[in-house]
Amino acid sequence: MTMDCKYNLCFEKVYFSYNNNKNKTEICNNLNLTIKKGNFTSIIGPSGSGKTSLLKMLSGLINYNEGQITFEKRKINEIFHEITLVQQNIALMPWLNVYQNIALGKNNSNKNFHIEMTRVIKDVGLEGFANLFPYQLSGGMLQRVAIARALLFKPRLLLLDEPFAALDSLSREILATELTSIIKKELATVIMVTHSIEEAALLSDEVLVTGRAPINVVKRYVQPKCTRADSWQKLGFRKSLEDKKFLNYLKLIRDTSYKVMEKEN
């Protein structure tokens, strides 16, 4: 499927490699990739394939060697302030409470700041926890703080790097579904890296399956329409698994992912 680069997120002839004294690890080699604006897109693939490096390039944490990345007709390095990355390791300040951690880095001189903070805290389910410190929170609550901080900045592009990986499977399923609903209401474009095929299938408008480094998209899958609810996400994972349409979709992604892994080995 070919998409116009005009408004979408586009990697054009991008090269990037990690170099040290002994080895060179090629992450991107003439990468051409378009991700649709307004979608929640998940990227899955083998460990070490370069998925997290893509997010770091988009957020400005690393500089690619050659090529161009654009979003909404602007070069990515011109809009880093409009992009937020939520990493797997949640970077919270242990000496700040929940409210202060969410507000960190945000200009709070605006008269509506406290109103906005109150709304975000409520939306992510942190009401009653604003005065607690990170050591007093569960893993799921810590992730809510990280998502709340991202939403407060209202980024044009939200990047999620294995945001729920540290949670047990039940907490992960519940929290991922709940927070993704909030994210989709608040933001236009989201890219999530995950190793969970089920999570990608349930939450995303589109799933990109990548091969090993240098990274390339082996296959992209568009989520089929759910006929039993507004979305598969609202229907829930267990009920979605009872639907043949969703099962077939999940099988396609899983089969492609396994083929990639078999080639790698």
KOLMAR-129963 format. One line per 8 residues: their letters; for each residue x, y, z of N, C-alpha, C. Coordinates in Angstrom, 3 decimals, always signed. Layout:
residues N
A	X:Y:Z:X:Y:Z:X:Y:Z ~ ...
end
This chain:
residues 265
MTMDCKYN	+0.845:-1.194:+0.000:+0.000:+0.000:+0.000:+0.883:+1.249:+0.000 ~ +0.713:+2.114:-1.004:+1.496:+3.333:-1.125:+0.712:+4.502:-0.550 ~ +1.387:+5.301:+0.282:+0.750:+6.468:+0.872:+1.546:+7.712:+0.535 ~ +0.833:+8.818:+0.353:+1.454:+10.097:+0.074:+2.216:+10.577:+1.303 ~ +3.413:+11.105:+1.080:+4.226:+11.611:+2.189:+3.808:+13.008:+2.631 ~ +2.890:+13.615:+1.934:+2.591:+15.024:+2.168:+2.248:+15.333:+3.617 ~ +1.353:+14.552:+4.223:+0.935:+14.809:+5.602:+1.324:+13.683:+6.555 ~ +1.645:+12.532:+6.032:+1.948:+11.373:+6.866:+3.374:+11.444:+7.421
LCFEKVYF	+3.712:+10.480:+8.268:+5.068:+10.359:+8.783:+5.877:+9.537:+7.783 ~ +6.959:+10.127:+7.294:+7.700:+9.475:+6.211:+9.195:+9.398:+6.490 ~ +9.728:+8.194:+6.350:+11.165:+7.962:+6.331:+11.562:+7.837:+4.861 ~ +12.486:+8.665:+4.399:+12.894:+8.648:+3.004:+14.401:+8.442:+2.900 ~ +14.786:+7.266:+2.398:+16.192:+6.921:+2.186:+17.030:+7.171:+3.440 ~ +16.530:+6.650:+4.569:+17.195:+6.890:+5.860:+18.251:+5.819:+6.118 ~ +19.435:+6.277:+6.497:+20.541:+5.404:+6.886:+20.913:+5.705:+8.333 ~ +21.143:+4.643:+9.099:+21.635:+4.827:+10.467:+22.331:+3.559:+10.927
SYNNNKNK	+23.461:+3.741:+11.619:+24.172:+2.591:+12.181:+24.845:+2.998:+13.478 ~ +24.978:+2.011:+14.373:+25.753:+2.185:+15.593:+27.179:+1.733:+15.308 ~ +28.144:+2.540:+15.712:+29.539:+2.203:+15.475:+30.328:+2.227:+16.777 ~ +31.185:+1.249:+16.961:+32.188:+1.325:+18.015:+33.525:+0.911:+17.406 ~ +34.527:+0.732:+18.217:+35.867:+0.456:+17.686:+35.964:-0.876:+16.944 ~ +35.097:-1.816:+17.305:+35.203:-3.161:+16.745:+34.081:-3.508:+15.775 ~ +32.877:-3.012:+16.048:+31.716:-3.463:+15.281:+30.895:-2.292:+14.747 ~ +30.183:-2.586:+13.676:+29.211:-1.652:+13.112:+27.882:-2.380:+13.008
TEICNNLN	+26.865:-1.834:+13.641:+25.534:-2.431:+13.587:+24.630:-1.541:+12.742 ~ +24.219:-2.056:+11.606:+23.396:-1.281:+10.682:+21.935:-1.410:+11.077 ~ +21.299:-0.287:+11.380:+19.897:-0.283:+11.805:+18.967:+0.062:+10.644 ~ +19.337:+1.075:+9.875:+18.548:+1.472:+8.698:+19.470:+1.529:+7.487 ~ +19.020:+0.937:+6.392:+19.781:+0.976:+5.152:+18.822:+1.337:+4.024 ~ +18.831:+2.613:+3.665:+17.923:+3.110:+2.624:+16.462:+2.817:+2.979 ~ +16.094:+3.126:+4.236:+14.735:+2.856:+4.704:+13.741:+3.852:+4.119 ~ +12.727:+3.321:+3.464:+11.598:+4.115:+2.985:+10.341:+3.553:+3.626
LTIKKGNF	+9.704:+4.365:+4.442:+8.552:+3.885:+5.216:+7.583:+5.034:+5.450 ~ +6.305:+4.762:+5.249:+5.272:+5.760:+5.497:+4.285:+5.220:+6.517 ~ +4.004:+6.022:+7.544:+3.041:+5.669:+8.584:+1.927:+6.712:+8.560 ~ +0.711:+6.251:+8.509:-0.422:+7.140:+8.278:-0.717:+8.055:+9.458 ~ -0.857:+9.330:+9.166:-1.252:+10.306:+10.174:-2.661:+9.975:+10.683 ~ -2.852:+10.143:+11.995:-4.168:+9.914:+12.578:-4.405:+8.496:+13.019 ~ -3.453:+7.600:+12.741:-3.588:+6.196:+13.125:-2.873:+5.893:+14.434 ~ -3.318:+4.828:+15.088:-2.554:+4.196:+16.160:-1.883:+3.004:+15.501
TSIIGPSG	-0.572:+3.090:+15.325:+0.191:+2.073:+14.603:+1.116:+1.346:+15.555 ~ +1.105:+0.021:+15.513:+2.024:-0.776:+16.318:+3.089:-1.385:+15.423 ~ +4.306:-1.469:+15.959:+5.421:-2.090:+15.251:+5.890:-3.286:+16.074 ~ +5.896:-4.460:+15.458:+6.389:-5.659:+16.141:+7.466:-6.302:+15.270 ~ +8.395:-6.991:+15.920:+9.476:-7.626:+15.184:+10.491:-8.203:+16.140 ~ +11.517:-8.855:+15.612:+12.522:-9.499:+16.463:+13.255:-8.492:+17.351 ~ +13.745:-8.958:+18.494:+14.580:-8.118:+19.349:+15.839:-7.723:+18.590 ~ +16.226:-6.465:+18.744:+17.428:-5.986:+18.078:+17.239:-5.604:+16.630
SGKTSLLK	+15.982:-5.541:+16.172:+15.744:-5.228:+14.761:+15.778:-3.735:+14.467 ~ +15.755:-2.903:+15.518:+15.826:-1.461:+15.298:+14.539:-0.708:+15.575 ~ +13.553:-1.371:+16.166:+12.260:-0.721:+16.417:+12.401:+0.466:+17.371 ~ +13.099:+0.250:+18.478:+13.287:+1.332:+19.448:+14.150:+2.438:+18.857 ~ +15.102:+2.075:+18.016:+15.940:+3.094:+17.367:+15.104:+4.016:+16.494 ~ +14.082:+3.472:+15.840:+13.187:+4.323:+15.042:+12.527:+5.375:+15.920 ~ +12.040:+4.951:+17.086:+11.392:+5.899:+17.997:+12.380:+6.948:+18.486 ~ +13.602:+6.526:+18.752:+14.619:+7.472:+19.227:+14.995:+8.479:+18.152
MLSGLINY	+15.000:+8.058:+16.892:+15.233:+8.996:+15.795:+14.116:+10.031:+15.720 ~ +12.889:+9.559:+15.886:+11.731:+10.447:+15.805:+11.700:+11.449:+16.951 ~ +12.202:+11.044:+18.116:+12.152:+11.912:+19.295:+13.397:+12.782:+19.437 ~ +14.401:+12.544:+18.592:+15.613:+13.346:+18.642:+16.674:+12.834:+19.590 ~ +16.485:+11.630:+20.153:+17.484:+11.076:+21.065:+18.725:+10.580:+20.321 ~ +18.547:+10.176:+19.063:+19.695:+9.832:+18.222:+19.524:+10.488:+16.855 ~ +20.634:+10.754:+16.203:+20.622:+11.376:+14.882:+20.926:+10.331:+13.817 ~ +20.089:+10.256:+12.808:+20.355:+9.332:+11.714:+21.435:+9.935:+10.813
NEGQITFE	+22.092:+9.070:+10.018:+23.256:+9.488:+9.230:+22.890:+10.199:+7.934 ~ +21.910:+9.634:+7.247:+21.517:+10.202:+5.953:+20.011:+10.048:+5.776 ~ +19.477:+10.796:+4.794:+18.061:+10.702:+4.479:+17.244:+11.787:+5.131 ~ +15.940:+11.582:+5.146:+15.035:+12.596:+5.675:+13.814:+11.950:+6.326 ~ +13.403:+12.514:+7.452:+12.157:+12.091:+8.096:+11.274:+13.316:+8.202 ~ +10.042:+13.199:+7.732:+9.107:+14.327:+7.775:+7.775:+13.884:+8.382 ~ +7.078:+14.858:+8.950:+5.739:+14.617:+9.497:+4.908:+15.879:+9.286 ~ +3.744:+15.708:+8.676:+2.863:+16.833:+8.365:+3.605:+17.925:+7.581
KRKINEIF	+4.382:+17.478:+6.608:+5.119:+18.347:+5.682:+6.289:+19.087:+6.331 ~ +6.655:+18.720:+7.572:+7.770:+19.382:+8.245:+8.861:+18.377:+8.572 ~ +10.120:+18.822:+8.511:+11.227:+17.962:+8.897:+11.125:+17.657:+10.384 ~ +11.458:+16.425:+10.730:+11.234:+15.962:+12.100:+12.049:+16.766:+13.113 ~ +13.231:+17.229:+12.717:+14.056:+17.988:+13.675:+13.518:+19.389:+13.952 ~ +12.492:+19.798:+13.217:+11.864:+21.101:+13.444:+10.696:+21.002:+14.418 ~ +10.283:+19.779:+14.729:+9.072:+19.620:+15.548:+9.281:+18.682:+16.735 ~ +10.537:+18.537:+17.195:+10.793:+17.669:+18.346:+9.967:+18.087:+19.560
HEITLVQQ	+9.688:+19.385:+19.699:+8.918:+19.882:+20.848:+7.459:+19.435:+20.792 ~ +7.036:+18.897:+19.652:+5.658:+18.429:+19.501:+5.574:+16.901:+19.539 ~ +6.685:+16.264:+19.924:+6.759:+14.803:+19.963:+7.116:+14.358:+21.374 ~ +6.417:+13.347:+21.874:+6.701:+12.815:+23.214:+6.949:+11.314:+23.132 ~ +8.009:+10.877:+23.801:+8.365:+9.456:+23.866:+8.149:+8.944:+25.285 ~ +7.337:+7.895:+25.429:+7.161:+7.202:+26.714:+7.931:+5.901:+26.611 ~ +8.998:+5.773:+27.400:+9.851:+4.602:+27.324:+9.435:+3.531:+28.326 ~ +9.982:+2.342:+28.128:+9.657:+1.214:+29.003:+10.078:+1.496:+30.439
NIALMPWL	+11.257:+2.079:+30.610:+11.733:+2.465:+31.933:+11.192:+3.853:+32.260 ~ +10.246:+3.897:+33.163:+9.536:+5.143:+33.453:+10.455:+6.102:+34.213 ~ +10.698:+7.262:+33.636:+11.624:+8.238:+34.229:+10.863:+9.202:+35.133 ~ +10.589:+8.762:+36.370:+9.937:+9.624:+37.348:+10.951:+10.061:+38.393 ~ +10.765:+11.268:+38.906:+11.653:+11.783:+39.944:+11.171:+11.280:+41.307 ~ +11.969:+10.486:+42.030:+11.499:+9.873:+43.280:+11.184:+10.880:+44.376 ~ +11.745:+12.089:+44.305:+11.497:+13.106:+45.338:+10.286:+13.985:+45.020 ~ +9.632:+13.729:+43.865:+8.432:+14.483:+43.495:+7.207:+13.590:+43.611
NVYQNIAL	+6.075:+14.169:+43.991:+4.844:+13.388:+44.064:+4.227:+13.248:+42.683 ~ +3.102:+12.556:+42.606:+2.451:+12.294:+41.319:+2.136:+13.586:+40.575 ~ +1.535:+14.535:+41.251:+1.170:+15.812:+40.625:+2.418:+16.495:+40.063 ~ +3.463:+16.561:+40.859:+4.691:+17.250:+40.454:+5.397:+16.529:+39.312 ~ +5.364:+15.195:+39.319:+5.978:+14.428:+38.233:+5.251:+14.646:+36.916 ~ +3.939:+14.699:+36.963:+3.165:+14.931:+35.740:+3.431:+16.329:+35.201 ~ +3.535:+17.301:+36.097:+3.702:+18.702:+35.701:+5.134:+19.041:+35.309 ~ +6.075:+18.132:+35.561:+7.490:+18.415:+35.345:+7.769:+18.815:+33.893
GKNNSNKN	+8.395:+19.969:+33.719:+8.760:+20.440:+32.390:+7.679:+21.215:+31.675 ~ +6.509:+21.293:+32.266:+5.398:+22.012:+31.654:+5.287:+23.413:+32.266 ~ +5.078:+24.403:+31.431:+4.890:+25.776:+31.905:+3.567:+25.867:+32.662 ~ +3.660:+26.106:+33.975:+2.441:+26.125:+34.796:+1.964:+27.528:+35.131 ~ +2.420:+28.512:+34.346:+1.991:+29.888:+34.594:+0.617:+30.178:+34.010 ~ +0.166:+29.317:+33.116:-1.158:+29.499:+32.512:-2.242:+29.363:+33.579 ~ -3.215:+30.247:+33.538:-4.266:+30.251:+34.567:-5.117:+28.988:+34.543 ~ -5.127:+28.287:+33.411:-5.925:+27.068:+33.300:-5.112:+25.809:+33.584
FHIEMTRV	-3.859:+25.991:+34.012:-2.967:+24.839:+34.191:-3.525:+23.834:+35.195 ~ -3.960:+24.314:+36.355:-4.451:+23.397:+37.392:-5.717:+22.671:+36.924 ~ -6.549:+23.359:+36.174:-7.766:+22.732:+35.634:-7.389:+21.591:+34.687 ~ -6.403:+21.858:+33.820:-5.953:+20.844:+32.870:-5.311:+19.675:+33.603 ~ -4.517:+19.968:+34.633:-3.888:+18.913:+35.422:-4.939:+18.031:+36.082 ~ -5.940:+18.656:+36.652:-7.010:+17.913:+37.321:-7.729:+16.997:+36.345 ~ -7.962:+17.493:+35.132:-8.649:+16.700:+34.109:-7.813:+15.493:+33.706 ~ -6.528:+15.717:+33.434:-5.653:+14.628:+33.004:-5.516:+13.574:+34.096
IKDVGLEG	-5.338:+14.017:+35.332:-5.208:+13.088:+36.463:-6.462:+12.232:+36.601 ~ -7.614:+12.839:+36.416:-8.870:+12.094:+36.485:-8.994:+11.114:+35.320 ~ -8.644:+11.575:+34.123:-8.787:+10.738:+32.930:-7.988:+9.448:+33.022 ~ -6.788:+9.531:+33.607:-5.938:+8.336:+33.653:-6.109:+7.528:+34.938 ~ -7.083:+7.904:+35.740:-7.397:+7.115:+36.923:-6.477:+7.341:+38.102 ~ -5.973:+8.577:+38.248:-5.064:+8.879:+39.357:-5.689:+9.785:+40.419 ~ -6.994:+9.950:+40.345:-7.665:+10.750:+41.374:-7.419:+10.131:+42.752 ~ -7.054:+10.984:+43.703:-6.779:+10.496:+45.049:-5.339:+10.065:+45.261
FANLFPYQ	-4.532:+10.089:+44.187:-3.136:+9.649:+44.279:-2.149:+10.788:+44.018 ~ -2.642:+11.996:+43.812:-1.790:+13.110:+43.381:-0.669:+13.431:+44.366 ~ -0.882:+13.172:+45.644:+0.124:+13.516:+46.653:+1.054:+12.360:+47.018 ~ +0.875:+11.227:+46.373:+1.740:+10.081:+46.658:+3.040:+10.173:+45.866 ~ +4.066:+9.463:+46.350:+5.371:+9.452:+45.698:+5.556:+8.136:+44.945 ~ +6.463:+8.097:+43.959:+6.624:+6.897:+43.135:+6.790:+5.596:+43.916 ~ +7.521:+5.617:+45.018:+7.747:+4.380:+45.779:+6.461:+3.844:+46.403 ~ +5.420:+4.669:+46.448:+4.142:+4.259:+47.030:+3.175:+3.711:+45.980
LSGGMLQR	+3.603:+3.640:+44.724:+2.710:+3.257:+43.625:+3.071:+1.892:+43.045 ~ +2.062:+1.199:+42.510:+2.282:-0.061:+41.795:+2.825:+0.247:+40.399 ~ +3.262:-0.808:+39.696:+3.763:-0.632:+38.340:+2.722:-0.021:+37.415 ~ +1.473:-0.461:+37.553:+0.404:+0.076:+36.721:+0.148:+1.545:+36.991 ~ +0.207:+1.948:+38.258:-0.006:+3.344:+38.614:+1.144:+4.220:+38.107 ~ +2.358:+3.688:+38.173:+3.508:+4.430:+37.642:+3.344:+4.676:+36.152 ~ +2.820:+3.672:+35.443:+2.617:+3.836:+34.003:+1.535:+4.873:+33.717 ~ +0.536:+4.952:+34.576:-0.493:+5.982:+34.426:+0.116:+7.376:+34.558
VAIARALL	+1.054:+7.523:+35.480:+1.724:+8.821:+35.650:+2.474:+9.194:+34.371 ~ +3.193:+8.238:+33.800:+3.956:+8.495:+32.581:+3.042:+8.887:+31.417 ~ +1.920:+8.195:+31.274:+0.966:+8.514:+30.205:+0.325:+9.880:+30.455 ~ -0.010:+10.171:+31.707:-0.611:+11.468:+32.037:+0.332:+12.604:+31.672 ~ +1.605:+12.439:+31.973:+2.596:+13.482:+31.649:+2.676:+13.681:+30.139 ~ +2.617:+12.584:+29.391:+2.654:+12.691:+27.929:+1.428:+13.417:+27.399 ~ +0.253:+13.089:+27.944:-0.984:+13.708:+27.474:-1.039:+15.196:+27.800 ~ -0.443:+15.583:+28.922:-0.468:+16.989:+29.335:+0.215:+17.875:+28.298
FKPRLLLL	+1.227:+17.335:+27.622:+1.948:+18.109:+26.611:+1.213:+18.161:+25.273 ~ +0.168:+17.366:+25.123:-0.638:+17.315:+23.898:+0.232:+17.223:+22.644 ~ +1.080:+16.203:+22.565:+1.985:+16.097:+21.410:+1.233:+15.782:+20.124 ~ +1.811:+16.211:+19.009:+1.246:+15.854:+17.711:+1.528:+14.393:+17.395 ~ +2.636:+13.903:+17.962:+3.044:+12.523:+17.722:+3.470:+11.918:+19.054 ~ +2.801:+10.843:+19.458:+3.129:+10.148:+20.706:+3.793:+8.822:+20.374 ~ +4.949:+8.584:+20.991:+5.717:+7.367:+20.764:+5.730:+6.539:+22.037 ~ +5.356:+5.275:+21.942:+5.282:+4.381:+23.100:+6.214:+3.199:+22.871
DEPFAALD	+7.206:+3.045:+23.744:+8.165:+1.957:+23.611:+7.901:+0.912:+24.697 ~ +7.235:-0.165:+24.324:+6.876:-1.236:+25.265:+6.314:-0.659:+26.568 ~ +5.272:+0.166:+26.485:+4.822:+0.891:+27.677:+4.236:+0.016:+28.777 ~ +3.790:-1.189:+28.431:+3.132:-2.035:+29.431:+3.915:-3.321:+29.722 ~ +5.151:-3.393:+29.254:+5.925:-4.633:+29.330:+6.230:-5.066:+30.759 ~ +6.329:-4.124:+31.684:+6.732:-4.458:+33.053:+5.575:-5.003:+33.898 ~ +4.373:-5.020:+33.344:+3.196:-5.428:+34.107:+2.890:-6.908:+33.912 ~ +2.183:-7.494:+34.889:+1.705:-8.861:+34.712:+0.641:-8.879:+33.628
SLSREILA	+0.363:-10.055:+33.073:-0.481:-10.143:+31.872:-1.875:-9.575:+32.065 ~ -2.499:-9.817:+33.222:-3.853:-9.321:+33.450:-3.852:-7.799:+33.583 ~ -2.934:-7.266:+34.391:-2.837:-5.815:+34.547:-2.520:-5.155:+33.216 ~ -1.659:-5.809:+32.441:-1.261:-5.270:+31.143:-2.466:-5.146:+30.218 ~ -3.271:-6.194:+30.164:-4.437:-6.182:+29.279:-5.429:-5.090:+29.677 ~ -5.730:-5.004:+30.962:-6.715:-4.023:+31.451:-6.199:-2.602:+31.253 ~ -4.956:-2.360:+31.682:-4.401:-1.014:+31.623:-4.175:-0.562:+30.186 ~ -3.669:-1.452:+29.354:-3.418:-1.100:+27.961:-4.707:-0.683:+27.261
TELTSIIK	-5.774:-1.444:+27.475:-7.059:-1.125:+26.844:-7.607:+0.198:+27.355 ~ -7.526:+0.394:+28.661:-8.058:+1.609:+29.274:-7.298:+2.848:+28.816 ~ -5.970:+2.794:+28.894:-5.164:+3.967:+28.557:-5.155:+4.246:+27.059 ~ -5.221:+3.201:+26.247:-5.262:+3.412:+24.804:-6.536:+4.138:+24.398 ~ -7.652:+3.855:+25.060:-8.907:+4.575:+24.794:-8.731:+6.069:+25.048 ~ -8.064:+6.398:+26.144:-7.816:+7.802:+26.485:-6.882:+8.440:+25.463 ~ -5.804:+7.733:+25.124:-4.825:+8.256:+24.168:-5.476:+8.540:+22.821 ~ -6.318:+7.624:+22.359:-6.958:+7.801:+21.053:-7.888:+9.004:+21.033
KELATVIM	-8.509:+9.313:+22.167:-9.382:+10.480:+22.241:-8.580:+11.776:+22.207 ~ -7.378:+11.740:+22.788:-6.587:+12.950:+22.977:-5.679:+13.278:+21.792 ~ -5.201:+12.257:+21.087:-4.112:+12.463:+20.144:-4.459:+12.001:+18.737 ~ -3.744:+12.600:+17.786:-3.996:+12.269:+16.390:-3.200:+11.064:+15.921 ~ -1.917:+10.989:+16.278:-1.040:+9.969:+15.722:-0.212:+9.329:+16.829 ~ -0.242:+8.000:+16.897:+0.487:+7.259:+17.933:+1.234:+6.103:+17.278 ~ +2.483:+5.898:+17.710:+3.268:+4.744:+17.259:+3.730:+3.996:+18.498 ~ +3.433:+2.710:+18.540:+3.809:+1.882:+19.692:+4.670:+0.708:+19.240
VTHSIEEA	+5.797:+0.519:+19.917:+6.612:-0.668:+19.745:+6.219:-1.665:+20.827 ~ +5.944:-2.899:+20.437:+5.550:-3.925:+21.398:+6.001:-5.291:+20.901 ~ +6.205:-6.219:+21.831:+6.479:-7.603:+21.474:+5.216:-8.463:+21.590 ~ +4.121:-7.856:+22.041:+2.877:-8.599:+22.214:+2.029:-8.514:+20.948 ~ +1.908:-9.628:+20.250:+1.101:-9.671:+19.025:-0.359:-9.397:+19.345 ~ -0.846:-9.959:+20.451:-2.241:-9.766:+20.846:-2.527:-8.297:+21.147 ~ -1.621:-7.669:+21.868:-1.774:-6.250:+22.208:-1.805:-5.398:+20.943 ~ -0.896:-5.669:+20.028:-0.846:-4.919:+18.771:-2.135:-5.083:+17.975
ALLSDEVL	-2.620:-6.323:+17.877:-3.828:-6.600:+17.095:-5.052:-5.921:+17.684 ~ -5.170:-5.933:+19.000:-6.358:-5.397:+19.662:-6.391:-3.877:+19.658 ~ -5.248:-3.242:+19.901:-5.229:-1.803:+20.151:-5.022:-0.951:+18.910 ~ -4.412:-1.507:+17.880:-3.897:-0.690:+16.777:-4.827:-0.655:+15.573 ~ -4.796:+0.478:+14.879:-5.477:+0.574:+13.591:-4.699:-0.192:+12.531 ~ -3.372:-0.220:+12.720:-2.510:-0.899:+11.756:-1.318:-1.502:+12.484 ~ -0.886:-2.678:+12.041:+0.263:-3.361:+12.633:+1.325:-3.555:+11.549 ~ +2.549:-3.120:+11.858:+3.675:-3.321:+10.953:+4.564:-4.417:+11.522
VTGRAPIN	+4.790:-5.473:+10.754:+5.687:-6.550:+11.161:+7.020:-6.324:+10.469 ~ +8.097:-6.224:+11.256:+9.405:-5.943:+10.690:+10.299:-7.176:+10.698 ~ +11.297:-7.151:+9.821:+12.339:-8.154:+9.846:+13.472:-7.694:+10.748 ~ +14.547:-8.470:+10.773:+15.688:-8.110:+11.604:+16.469:-6.968:+10.956 ~ +17.401:-6.383:+11.709:+18.181:-5.250:+11.229:+19.038:-5.652:+10.015 ~ +19.217:-4.738:+9.047:+18.619:-3.407:+8.998:+17.106:-3.485:+8.816 ~ +16.396:-2.674:+9.560:+14.953:-2.810:+9.699:+14.225:-2.616:+8.374 ~ +13.223:-3.416:+8.153:+12.353:-3.294:+6.983:+10.986:-3.824:+7.357
VVKRYVQP	+9.956:-3.328:+6.707:+8.594:-3.787:+6.980:+8.289:-4.963:+6.071 ~ +8.111:-6.128:+6.684:+7.805:-7.346:+5.941:+6.348:-7.339:+5.485 ~ +5.485:-6.889:+6.390:+4.052:-6.880:+6.094:+3.355:-5.857:+6.967 ~ +2.336:-5.221:+6.427:+1.494:-4.344:+7.238:+0.056:-4.846:+7.194 ~ -0.582:-4.826:+8.348:-1.942:-5.341:+8.480:-2.861:-4.247:+9.018 ~ -3.971:-4.039:+8.335:-4.976:-3.073:+8.771:-6.063:-3.818:+9.532 ~ -6.389:-3.318:+10.711:-7.369:-3.978:+11.573:-8.736:-4.074:+10.884 ~ -9.352:-5.257:+10.850:-10.684:-5.388:+10.235:-11.742:-4.703:+11.092
KCTRADSW	-12.816:-4.346:+10.467:-13.902:-3.670:+11.188:-14.595:-4.642:+12.135 ~ -14.844:-4.159:+13.346:-15.559:-4.961:+14.341:-17.061:-4.742:+14.173 ~ -17.816:-5.814:+14.001:-19.261:-5.702:+13.771:-20.075:-5.838:+15.053 ~ -19.410:-6.200:+16.160:-20.129:-6.436:+17.419:-20.012:-5.273:+18.402 ~ -19.179:-4.292:+18.091:-19.003:-3.130:+18.964:-18.363:-2.022:+18.139 ~ -18.131:-0.878:+18.785:-17.478:+0.220:+18.077:-16.074:-0.166:+17.633 ~ -15.409:-0.987:+18.426:-14.052:-1.421:+18.109:-13.756:-2.718:+18.839 ~ -12.720:-3.427:+18.376:-12.288:-4.640:+19.066:-11.830:-4.301:+20.479
QKLGFRKS	-11.235:-3.153:+20.599:-10.747:-2.714:+21.905:-11.891:-2.596:+22.908 ~ -13.006:-1.996:+22.471:-14.160:-1.866:+23.360:-14.817:-3.210:+23.624 ~ -14.742:-4.088:+22.632:-15.312:-5.423:+22.821:-14.512:-6.199:+23.855 ~ -13.194:-5.947:+23.877:-12.333:-6.643:+24.837:-11.671:-7.851:+24.224 ~ -10.493:-8.193:+24.738:-9.692:-9.244:+24.115:-10.372:-10.604:+24.174 ~ -10.926:-10.965:+25.323:-11.519:-12.299:+25.453:-12.711:-12.471:+24.511 ~ -13.565:-11.455:+24.400:-14.710:-11.545:+23.489:-14.259:-11.462:+22.035 ~ -13.208:-10.681:+21.777:-12.689:-10.593:+20.407:-12.193:-11.947:+19.928
LEDKKFLN	-11.616:-12.722:+20.842:-11.110:-14.046:+20.482:-12.218:-15.017:+20.091 ~ -13.456:-14.692:+20.437:-14.592:-15.528:+20.059:-15.075:-15.226:+18.641 ~ -14.527:-14.173:+18.049:-14.945:-13.747:+16.713:-13.946:-14.263:+15.672 ~ -14.426:-14.966:+14.657:-13.552:-15.556:+13.653:-12.774:-14.499:+12.880 ~ -13.384:-13.344:+12.668:-12.711:-12.286:+11.920:-11.457:-11.815:+12.652 ~ -11.596:-11.609:+13.967:-10.447:-11.170:+14.756:-9.418:-12.292:+14.872 ~ -9.888:-13.523:+15.051:-8.974:-14.669:+15.148:-8.131:-14.817:+13.883 ~ -8.766:-14.643:+12.727:-8.037:-14.745:+11.462:-7.003:-13.634:+11.333
YLKLIRDT	-7.391:-12.437:+11.759:-6.486:-11.293:+11.730:-5.274:-11.542:+12.627 ~ -5.540:-12.015:+13.820:-4.475:-12.324:+14.771:-3.548:-13.419:+14.229 ~ -4.135:-14.405:+13.578:-3.349:-15.518:+13.019:-2.418:-15.023:+11.911 ~ -2.902:-14.125:+11.077:-2.071:-13.587:+9.998:-0.833:-12.887:+10.557 ~ -1.043:-12.066:+11.575:+0.080:-11.345:+12.187:+1.046:-12.318:+12.847 ~ +0.486:-13.281:+13.571:+1.321:-14.249:+14.285:+2.127:-15.104:+13.300 ~ +1.479:-15.573:+12.223:+2.168:-16.420:+11.253:+3.329:-15.676:+10.595 ~ +3.091:-14.411:+10.242:+4.149:-13.610:+9.628:+5.293:-13.382:+10.609
SYKVMEKE	+4.958:-13.119:+11.865:+5.975:-12.894:+12.894:+6.821:-14.143:+13.102 ~ +6.177:-15.314:+13.115:+6.914:-16.569:+13.286:+7.827:-16.858:+12.110 ~ +7.368:-16.535:+10.899:+8.199:-16.736:+9.717:+9.459:-15.877:+9.783 ~ +9.282:-14.654:+10.268:+10.431:-13.750:+10.422:+11.430:-14.348:+11.413 ~ +10.904:-14.867:+12.526:+11.767:-15.451:+13.554:+12.484:-16.701:+13.031 ~ +11.781:-17.496:+12.219:+12.378:-18.717:+11.660:+13.521:-18.373:+10.712 ~ +13.336:-17.325:+9.921:+14.396:-16.884:+9.012:+15.598:-16.398:+9.789 ~ +15.310:-15.736:+10.929:+16.387:-15.188:+11.748:+17.251:-16.308:+12.312
N	+16.604:-17.425:+12.651:+17.325:-18.548:+13.241:+17.873:-19.493:+12.163
end
